[in-house]
């Protein structure tokens, strides 16, 4: 999965967990700039995956509540499945690599003249 899909998944998850999250909070949680968070959020809204609703917050300022659309929920599920599949493949590759490294260490240890 490319970085583009990964950040979109993180944005979708964040919005699902906290619909009243601000773009500044979103950027901080994702470890990206405010501009990048805004860009990603706008892309998701433009694709019809997220809907932004205006509301007045407790400080009487205009704010937004972000909601995943049914299409957004479906896309989040698809991205999650792809992400999970990728991580499982990486995990299997790591297990093979670890086993090879353990054999190498064991072989080097058994041949070591320092015994």
GIFEN-V74141 format. One record per backbone hydrogen bond with DSSP energy under -0.5 kcal/mol. NH is the residue of the N-H (numbers start at 0). CO is the residue of the C=O. Records with the same first field share a line. If there is no record, write none. Layout:
# GIFEN-V74141
NH=CO / CO
This chain:
# GIFEN-V74141
5=1
6=2
7=3
8=4
9=5
10=6
11=7
12=8
13=9
14=10
15=11
16=12
17=13
20=17
25=21
26=22
27=23
28=24
29=25
30=26
31=26
36=32
37=33
38=34
39=35
40=36
41=37
42=38
43=39
44=40
45=41
46=42
47=44
48=43
49=43
50=66
52=50 / 64
54=62
56=54 / 60
59=56
62=54
64=52
65=18
66=50
68=48
72=68
73=69
74=70
75=71
76=72
77=73
78=74
79=75
80=76
81=77
82=78
83=79
84=80
85=81
86=82
87=83
88=84
89=85
90=86
91=87
92=88
93=89
94=90
95=91
96=92
97=93
98=94
99=95
100=96
101=97
102=98
103=99
104=100
105=101
106=102
107=103
108=104
109=105
110=106
111=108
114=111
